[in-house]
Amino acid sequence: MRKVLVVDDEVLIRMTVTDALEDAGFEVIEAGTVDEALDKIDDGTIHFLFTDIQMPGLLTGVDLAHEVAARFPHAGIVVASGRITPGEIDLPSSAQFFSKPYDLDLIVARFESMSKSADQRASSTHVSGTSGR
């Protein structure tokens, strides 16, 4: 099961996104701050990140996106904001941006698409890795 780290300081948004992703079959880890999220990724691998940009504390969701991209190069990253536009920030090249309010079905569909792509990559790596034996 693919793990998604959902990070948002607004509890209702975090719960709504978490419920939708769990209903779609993802394992979800929640965090309310970037510091809490960093502690959680220290505990193990994540496959995907969903984060708000503006968060309490010194670090932003953009900082978290860069950290996840560095630690987990194949992780899918989705960043959301209602106040900032993509041109105003330096996101990792693999990150995708959604403006708030967003369509939750589109968010879930994006994670499902990223999951299928990751499964295909893993399958082709496995096949090509064993074909020379």
TIVO-2410 file (N, C-alpha, C; in nm, 3 decimals):
# residues 133
REC num residu      c1      c2      c3 atome chaine
REC   1      M   0.084  -0.117   0.000     N      A
REC   1      M   0.000   0.000   0.000    CA      A
REC   1      M   0.089   0.125   0.000     C      A
REC   2      R   0.057   0.219  -0.084     N      A
REC   2      R   0.135   0.342  -0.097    CA      A
REC   2      R   0.103   0.440   0.016     C      A
REC   3      K   0.209   0.500   0.074     N      A
REC   3      K   0.193   0.595   0.184    CA      A
REC   3      K   0.194   0.738   0.134     C      A
REC   4      V   0.096   0.815   0.182     N      A
REC   4      V   0.088   0.958   0.152    CA      A
REC   4      V   0.102   1.034   0.283     C      A
REC   5      L   0.193   1.129   0.285     N      A
REC   5      L   0.206   1.220   0.399    CA      A
REC   5      L   0.123   1.344   0.367     C      A
REC   6      V   0.020   1.369   0.447     N      A
REC   6      V  -0.069   1.484   0.428    CA      A
REC   6      V  -0.035   1.587   0.536     C      A
REC   7      V   0.005   1.707   0.491     N      A
REC   7      V   0.049   1.810   0.583    CA      A
REC   7      V  -0.032   1.937   0.561     C      A
REC   8      D  -0.108   1.975   0.661     N      A
REC   8      D  -0.185   2.100   0.656    CA      A
REC   8      D  -0.215   2.140   0.800     C      A
REC   9      D  -0.198   2.267   0.831     N      A
REC   9      D  -0.225   2.314   0.966    CA      A
REC   9      D  -0.374   2.330   0.993     C      A
REC  10      E  -0.455   2.332   0.889     N      A
REC  10      E  -0.601   2.341   0.906    CA      A
REC  10      E  -0.656   2.199   0.920     C      A
REC  11      V  -0.701   2.167   1.040     N      A
REC  11      V  -0.742   2.031   1.074    CA      A
REC  11      V  -0.851   1.978   0.981     C      A
REC  12      L  -0.953   2.058   0.953     N      A
REC  12      L  -1.063   2.010   0.869    CA      A
REC  12      L  -1.017   1.977   0.727     C      A
REC  13      I  -0.928   2.058   0.674     N      A
REC  13      I  -0.875   2.030   0.540    CA      A
REC  13      I  -0.794   1.901   0.544     C      A
REC  14      R  -0.708   1.888   0.644     N      A
REC  14      R  -0.625   1.768   0.657    CA      A
REC  14      R  -0.712   1.643   0.670     C      A
REC  15      M  -0.816   1.652   0.751     N      A
REC  15      M  -0.906   1.536   0.770    CA      A
REC  15      M  -0.980   1.502   0.641     C      A
REC  16      T  -1.025   1.603   0.569     N      A
REC  16      T  -1.099   1.580   0.445    CA      A
REC  16      T  -1.012   1.513   0.340     C      A
REC  17      V  -0.890   1.563   0.324     N      A
REC  17      V  -0.796   1.504   0.227    CA      A
REC  17      V  -0.760   1.362   0.271     C      A
REC  18      T  -0.734   1.345   0.400     N      A
REC  18      T  -0.700   1.213   0.452    CA      A
REC  18      T  -0.811   1.112   0.426     C      A
REC  19      D  -0.935   1.150   0.458     N      A
REC  19      D  -1.048   1.059   0.436    CA      A
REC  19      D  -1.061   1.020   0.289     C      A
REC  20      A  -1.047   1.117   0.199     N      A
REC  20      A  -1.061   1.090   0.055    CA      A
REC  20      A  -0.951   0.995   0.007     C      A
REC  21      L  -0.828   1.017   0.052     N      A
REC  21      L  -0.717   0.930   0.010    CA      A
REC  21      L  -0.729   0.790   0.070     C      A
REC  22      E  -0.772   0.782   0.196     N      A
REC  22      E  -0.792   0.649   0.256    CA      A
REC  22      E  -0.904   0.575   0.184     C      A
REC  23      D  -1.011   0.645   0.150     N      A
REC  23      D  -1.120   0.581   0.076    CA      A
REC  23      D  -1.073   0.529  -0.060     C      A
REC  24      A  -0.969   0.593  -0.116     N      A
REC  24      A  -0.914   0.551  -0.245    CA      A
REC  24      A  -0.809   0.440  -0.229     C      A
REC  25      G  -0.783   0.399  -0.104     N      A
REC  25      G  -0.692   0.287  -0.081    CA      A
REC  25      G  -0.551   0.322  -0.041     C      A
REC  26      F  -0.524   0.449  -0.014     N      A
REC  26      F  -0.390   0.490   0.028    CA      A
REC  26      F  -0.377   0.481   0.180     C      A
REC  27      E  -0.255   0.454   0.225     N      A
REC  27      E  -0.224   0.466   0.368    CA      A
REC  27      E  -0.182   0.611   0.390     C      A
REC  28      V  -0.241   0.678   0.488     N      A
REC  28      V  -0.215   0.820   0.509    CA      A
REC  28      V  -0.151   0.843   0.644     C      A
REC  29      I  -0.048   0.926   0.643     N      A
REC  29      I   0.018   0.974   0.763    CA      A
REC  29      I  -0.011   1.123   0.768     C      A
REC  30      E  -0.055   1.174   0.883     N      A
REC  30      E  -0.093   1.315   0.894    CA      A
REC  30      E   0.008   1.393   0.977     C      A
REC  31      A   0.022   1.521   0.941     N      A
REC  31      A   0.104   1.613   1.020    CA      A
REC  31      A   0.042   1.752   1.010     C      A
REC  32      G   0.050   1.828   1.119     N      A
REC  32      G  -0.006   1.962   1.122    CA      A
REC  32      G   0.096   2.072   1.103     C      A
REC  33      T   0.224   2.036   1.106     N      A
REC  33      T   0.332   2.134   1.085    CA      A
REC  33      T   0.443   2.068   1.003     C      A
REC  34      V   0.530   2.150   0.948     N      A
REC  34      V   0.644   2.097   0.873    CA      A
REC  34      V   0.737   2.020   0.967     C      A
REC  35      D   0.760   2.073   1.087     N      A
REC  35      D   0.847   2.003   1.182    CA      A
REC  35      D   0.793   1.864   1.216     C      A
REC  36      E   0.662   1.855   1.237     N      A
REC  36      E   0.600   1.726   1.264    CA      A
REC  36      E   0.615   1.633   1.143     C      A
REC  37      A   0.598   1.688   1.024     N      A
REC  37      A   0.613   1.608   0.902    CA      A
REC  37      A   0.756   1.555   0.888     C      A
REC  38      L   0.854   1.639   0.918     N      A
REC  38      L   0.994   1.595   0.909    CA      A
REC  38      L   1.022   1.482   1.008     C      A
REC  39      D   0.964   1.491   1.128     N      A
REC  39      D   0.978   1.382   1.225    CA      A
REC  39      D   0.918   1.253   1.170     C      A
REC  40      K   0.805   1.264   1.104     N      A
REC  40      K   0.738   1.145   1.051    CA      A
REC  40      K   0.815   1.082   0.935     C      A
REC  41      I   0.879   1.164   0.850     N      A
REC  41      I   0.955   1.102   0.740    CA      A
REC  41      I   1.086   1.045   0.790     C      A
REC  42      D   1.132   1.090   0.908     N      A
REC  42      D   1.250   1.027   0.967    CA      A
REC  42      D   1.219   0.883   1.008     C      A
REC  43      D   1.091   0.854   1.031     N      A
REC  43      D   1.049   0.720   1.075    CA      A
REC  43      D   1.039   0.619   0.961     C      A
REC  44      G   1.046   0.664   0.836     N      A
REC  44      G   1.036   0.568   0.727    CA      A
REC  44      G   1.002   0.632   0.594     C      A
REC  45      T   0.984   0.546   0.497     N      A
REC  45      T   0.961   0.588   0.359    CA      A
REC  45      T   0.818   0.637   0.338     C      A
REC  46      I   0.806   0.741   0.256     N      A
REC  46      I   0.675   0.781   0.205    CA      A
REC  46      I   0.683   0.776   0.053     C      A
REC  47      H   0.569   0.758  -0.009     N      A
REC  47      H   0.564   0.752  -0.155    CA      A
REC  47      H   0.514   0.882  -0.216     C      A
REC  48      F   0.431   0.954  -0.137     N      A
REC  48      F   0.371   1.077  -0.187    CA      A
REC  48      F   0.361   1.180  -0.075     C      A
REC  49      L   0.360   1.306  -0.116     N      A
REC  49      L   0.342   1.418  -0.022    CA      A
REC  49      L   0.231   1.507  -0.074     C      A
REC  50      F   0.141   1.545   0.016     N      A
REC  50      F   0.043   1.650  -0.010    CA      A
REC  50      F   0.063   1.753   0.099     C      A
REC  51      T   0.098   1.877   0.060     N      A
REC  51      T   0.123   1.979   0.161    CA      A
REC  51      T   0.068   2.114   0.122     C      A
REC  52      D   0.021   2.185   0.222     N      A
REC  52      D  -0.012   2.326   0.208    CA      A
REC  52      D   0.121   2.401   0.206     C      A
REC  53      I   0.122   2.521   0.150     N      A
REC  53      I   0.246   2.599   0.147    CA      A
REC  53      I   0.266   2.677   0.275     C      A
REC  54      Q   0.167   2.756   0.312     N      A
REC  54      Q   0.182   2.842   0.429    CA      A
REC  54      Q   0.148   2.764   0.554     C      A
REC  55      M   0.251   2.748   0.638     N      A
REC  55      M   0.239   2.668   0.759    CA      A
REC  55      M   0.297   2.747   0.875     C      A
REC  56      P   0.253   2.716   0.998     N      A
REC  56      P   0.313   2.783   1.114    CA      A
REC  56      P   0.458   2.738   1.132     C      A
REC  57      G   0.540   2.824   1.184     N      A
REC  57      G   0.680   2.790   1.207    CA      A
REC  57      G   0.771   2.852   1.103     C      A
REC  58      L   0.897   2.818   1.111     N      A
REC  58      L   0.998   2.876   1.022    CA      A
REC  58      L   0.997   2.815   0.883     C      A
REC  59      L   0.960   2.688   0.873     N      A
REC  59      L   0.964   2.618   0.745    CA      A
REC  59      L   0.827   2.618   0.678     C      A
REC  60      T   0.828   2.622   0.546     N      A
REC  60      T   0.704   2.622   0.469    CA      A
REC  60      T   0.683   2.487   0.401     C      A
REC  61      G   0.569   2.472   0.339     N      A
REC  61      G   0.543   2.352   0.261    CA      A
REC  61      G   0.639   2.339   0.143     C      A
REC  62      V   0.687   2.452   0.092     N      A
REC  62      V   0.787   2.449  -0.017    CA      A
REC  62      V   0.916   2.388   0.035     C      A
REC  63      D   0.958   2.428   0.156     N      A
REC  63      D   1.078   2.369   0.217    CA      A
REC  63      D   1.060   2.218   0.233     C      A
REC  64      L   0.943   2.178   0.279     N      A
REC  64      L   0.914   2.036   0.296    CA      A
REC  64      L   0.917   1.963   0.163     C      A
REC  65      A   0.859   2.023   0.059     N      A
REC  65      A   0.859   1.960  -0.073    CA      A
REC  65      A   1.002   1.935  -0.121     C      A
REC  66      H   1.091   2.032  -0.101     N      A
REC  66      H   1.231   2.014  -0.140    CA      A
REC  66      H   1.298   1.904  -0.058     C      A
REC  67      E   1.269   1.898   0.071     N      A
REC  67      E   1.328   1.795   0.156    CA      A
REC  67      E   1.280   1.655   0.114     C      A
REC  68      V   1.152   1.641   0.087     N      A
REC  68      V   1.098   1.512   0.043    CA      A
REC  68      V   1.158   1.473  -0.092     C      A
REC  69      A   1.169   1.569  -0.184     N      A
REC  69      A   1.228   1.540  -0.316    CA      A
REC  69      A   1.373   1.494  -0.302     C      A
REC  70      A   1.446   1.551  -0.206     N      A
REC  70      A   1.586   1.512  -0.185    CA      A
REC  70      A   1.596   1.373  -0.121     C      A
REC  71      R   1.511   1.345  -0.025     N      A
REC  71      R   1.518   1.217   0.047    CA      A
REC  71      R   1.455   1.102  -0.031     C      A
REC  72      F   1.348   1.132  -0.103     N      A
REC  72      F   1.272   1.030  -0.176    CA      A
REC  72      F   1.254   1.076  -0.320     C      A
REC  73      P   1.357   1.060  -0.403     N      A
REC  73      P   1.354   1.116  -0.540    CA      A
REC  73      P   1.237   1.071  -0.626     C      A
REC  74      H   1.180   0.956  -0.597     N      A
REC  74      H   1.067   0.907  -0.678    CA      A
REC  74      H   0.932   0.941  -0.617     C      A
REC  75      A   0.931   1.014  -0.506     N      A
REC  75      A   0.804   1.048  -0.441    CA      A
REC  75      A   0.726   1.148  -0.525     C      A
REC  76      G   0.596   1.126  -0.533     N      A
REC  76      G   0.508   1.222  -0.598    CA      A
REC  76      G   0.475   1.334  -0.500     C      A
REC  77      I   0.480   1.458  -0.547     N      A
REC  77      I   0.459   1.572  -0.458    CA      A
REC  77      I   0.349   1.661  -0.514     C      A
REC  78      V   0.251   1.691  -0.427     N      A
REC  78      V   0.144   1.784  -0.461    CA      A
REC  78      V   0.145   1.895  -0.356     C      A
REC  79      V   0.151   2.018  -0.403     N      A
REC  79      V   0.154   2.136  -0.317    CA      A
REC  79      V   0.029   2.218  -0.344     C      A
REC  80      A  -0.034   2.269  -0.237     N      A
REC  80      A  -0.157   2.347  -0.254    CA      A
REC  80      A  -0.147   2.479  -0.178     C      A
REC  81      S  -0.212   2.581  -0.233     N      A
REC  81      S  -0.219   2.710  -0.165    CA      A
REC  81      S  -0.336   2.790  -0.217     C      A
REC  82      G  -0.393   2.869  -0.129     N      A
REC  82      G  -0.499   2.960  -0.168    CA      A
REC  82      G  -0.450   3.103  -0.180     C      A
REC  83      R  -0.325   3.127  -0.142     N      A
REC  83      R  -0.273   3.263  -0.139    CA      A
REC  83      R  -0.153   3.285  -0.230     C      A
REC  84      I  -0.088   3.179  -0.268     N      A
REC  84      I   0.036   3.189  -0.347    CA      A
REC  84      I   0.013   3.120  -0.481     C      A
REC  85      T   0.074   3.175  -0.585     N      A
REC  85      T   0.065   3.112  -0.717    CA      A
REC  85      T   0.196   3.042  -0.748     C      A
REC  86      P   0.194   2.946  -0.841     N      A
REC  86      P   0.315   2.869  -0.870    CA      A
REC  86      P   0.433   2.956  -0.913     C      A
REC  87      G   0.408   3.065  -0.981     N      A
REC  87      G   0.517   3.151  -1.027    CA      A
REC  87      G   0.589   3.225  -0.916     C      A
REC  88      E   0.529   3.229  -0.797     N      A
REC  88      E   0.588   3.301  -0.684    CA      A
REC  88      E   0.682   3.214  -0.601     C      A
REC  89      I   0.689   3.087  -0.629     N      A
REC  89      I   0.765   2.995  -0.546    CA      A
REC  89      I   0.855   2.905  -0.630     C      A
REC  90      D   0.957   2.850  -0.565     N      A
REC  90      D   1.051   2.760  -0.630    CA      A
REC  90      D   1.021   2.617  -0.584     C      A
REC  91      L   0.936   2.550  -0.659     N      A
REC  91      L   0.901   2.412  -0.626    CA      A
REC  91      L   0.999   2.314  -0.690     C      A
REC  92      P   1.013   2.194  -0.631     N      A
REC  92      P   1.090   2.091  -0.700    CA      A
REC  92      P   1.028   2.065  -0.837     C      A
REC  93      S   1.109   2.028  -0.933     N      A
REC  93      S   1.061   2.012  -1.071    CA      A
REC  93      S   0.950   1.908  -1.083     C      A
REC  94      S   0.950   1.809  -0.995     N      A
REC  94      S   0.849   1.703  -1.003    CA      A
REC  94      S   0.718   1.740  -0.932     C      A
REC  95      A   0.716   1.849  -0.858     N      A
REC  95      A   0.598   1.885  -0.779    CA      A
REC  95      A   0.487   1.940  -0.867     C      A
REC  96      Q   0.365   1.912  -0.825     N      A
REC  96      Q   0.247   1.964  -0.894    CA      A
REC  96      Q   0.173   2.058  -0.800     C      A
REC  97      F   0.121   2.166  -0.856     N      A
REC  97      F   0.057   2.271  -0.776    CA      A
REC  97      F  -0.094   2.271  -0.800     C      A
REC  98      F  -0.170   2.283  -0.691     N      A
REC  98      F  -0.315   2.300  -0.698    CA      A
REC  98      F  -0.352   2.425  -0.620     C      A
REC  99      S  -0.436   2.509  -0.679     N      A
REC  99      S  -0.486   2.628  -0.611    CA      A
REC  99      S  -0.605   2.589  -0.525     C      A
REC 100      K  -0.613   2.649  -0.406     N      A
REC 100      K  -0.731   2.632  -0.321    CA      A
REC 100      K  -0.834   2.736  -0.362     C      A
REC 101      P  -0.960   2.705  -0.360     N      A
REC 101      P  -1.014   2.572  -0.330    CA      A
REC 101      P  -0.994   2.479  -0.449     C      A
REC 102      Y  -0.961   2.356  -0.420     N      A
REC 102      Y  -0.937   2.258  -0.525    CA      A
REC 102      Y  -1.048   2.154  -0.523     C      A
REC 103      D  -1.058   2.083  -0.632     N      A
REC 103      D  -1.154   1.974  -0.645    CA      A
REC 103      D  -1.088   1.849  -0.586     C      A
REC 104      L  -1.142   1.800  -0.476     N      A
REC 104      L  -1.082   1.685  -0.407    CA      A
REC 104      L  -1.074   1.563  -0.497     C      A
REC 105      D  -1.171   1.546  -0.586     N      A
REC 105      D  -1.166   1.433  -0.680    CA      A
REC 105      D  -1.044   1.443  -0.771     C      A
REC 106      L  -1.006   1.565  -0.809     N      A
REC 106      L  -0.886   1.583  -0.892    CA      A
REC 106      L  -0.760   1.550  -0.814     C      A
REC 107      I  -0.758   1.584  -0.686     N      A
REC 107      I  -0.642   1.551  -0.602    CA      A
REC 107      I  -0.627   1.399  -0.593     C      A
REC 108      V  -0.736   1.331  -0.563     N      A
REC 108      V  -0.733   1.184  -0.553    CA      A
REC 108      V  -0.691   1.123  -0.687     C      A
REC 109      A  -0.747   1.173  -0.796     N      A
REC 109      A  -0.712   1.122  -0.929    CA      A
REC 109      A  -0.564   1.143  -0.958     C      A
REC 110      R  -0.508   1.255  -0.914     N      A
REC 110      R  -0.365   1.281  -0.935    CA      A
REC 110      R  -0.282   1.178  -0.860     C      A
REC 111      F  -0.318   1.149  -0.735     N      A
REC 111      F  -0.243   1.050  -0.659    CA      A
REC 111      F  -0.260   0.910  -0.718     C      A
REC 112      E  -0.378   0.877  -0.766     N      A
REC 112      E  -0.398   0.747  -0.831    CA      A
REC 112      E  -0.312   0.736  -0.956     C      A
REC 113      S  -0.305   0.843  -1.033     N      A
REC 113      S  -0.222   0.845  -1.154    CA      A
REC 113      S  -0.074   0.830  -1.119     C      A
REC 114      M  -0.028   0.902  -1.017     N      A
REC 114      M   0.111   0.891  -0.975    CA      A
REC 114      M   0.141   0.751  -0.923     C      A
REC 115      S   0.045   0.689  -0.856     N      A
REC 115      S   0.064   0.554  -0.804    CA      A
REC 115      S   0.077   0.454  -0.918     C      A
REC 116      K  -0.007   0.468  -1.020     N      A
REC 116      K   0.002   0.379  -1.137    CA      A
REC 116      K   0.136   0.395  -1.207     C      A
REC 117      S   0.182   0.519  -1.221     N      A
REC 117      S   0.312   0.545  -1.285    CA      A
REC 117      S   0.424   0.481  -1.204     C      A
REC 118      A   0.416   0.493  -1.072     N      A
REC 118      A   0.519   0.433  -0.986    CA      A
REC 118      A   0.516   0.280  -0.997     C      A
REC 119      D   0.397   0.223  -1.004     N      A
REC 119      D   0.385   0.077  -1.021    CA      A
REC 119      D   0.445   0.033  -1.154     C      A
REC 120      Q   0.421   0.109  -1.260     N      A
REC 120      Q   0.476   0.076  -1.392    CA      A
REC 120      Q   0.628   0.086  -1.391     C      A
REC 121      R   0.681   0.190  -1.325     N      A
REC 121      R   0.827   0.204  -1.314    CA      A
REC 121      R   0.886   0.085  -1.240     C      A
REC 122      A   0.823   0.047  -1.130     N      A
REC 122      A   0.872  -0.065  -1.051    CA      A
REC 122      A   0.866  -0.195  -1.131     C      A
REC 123      S   0.759  -0.213  -1.206     N      A
REC 123      S   0.743  -0.333  -1.287    CA      A
REC 123      S   0.848  -0.339  -1.398     C      A
REC 124      S   0.872  -0.228  -1.466     N      A
REC 124      S   0.970  -0.228  -1.575    CA      A
REC 124      S   1.111  -0.243  -1.520     C      A
REC 125      T   1.138  -0.189  -1.402     N      A
REC 125      T   1.269  -0.205  -1.340    CA      A
REC 125      T   1.290  -0.351  -1.303     C      A
REC 126      H   1.186  -0.414  -1.249     N      A
REC 126      H   1.195  -0.554  -1.211    CA      A
REC 126      H   1.218  -0.642  -1.334     C      A
REC 127      V   1.144  -0.618  -1.440     N      A
REC 127      V   1.157  -0.697  -1.563    CA      A
REC 127      V   1.294  -0.677  -1.625     C      A
REC 128      S   1.337  -0.552  -1.638     N      A
REC 128      S   1.467  -0.527  -1.702    CA      A
REC 128      S   1.581  -0.573  -1.612     C      A
REC 129      G   1.560  -0.571  -1.481     N      A
REC 129      G   1.664  -0.615  -1.389    CA      A
REC 129      G   1.682  -0.765  -1.386     C      A
REC 130      T   1.582  -0.840  -1.429     N      A
REC 130      T   1.593  -0.986  -1.425    CA      A
REC 130      T   1.612  -1.048  -1.562     C      A
REC 131      S   1.602  -0.969  -1.668     N      A
REC 131      S   1.606  -1.027  -1.802    CA      A
REC 131      S   1.746  -1.075  -1.841     C      A
REC 132      G   1.849  -1.026  -1.775     N      A
REC 132      G   1.984  -1.065  -1.814    CA      A
REC 132      G   2.036  -1.187  -1.743     C      A
REC 133      R   1.953  -1.253  -1.666     N      A
REC 133      R   1.999  -1.370  -1.589    CA      A
REC 133      R   1.998  -1.495  -1.670     C      A
***
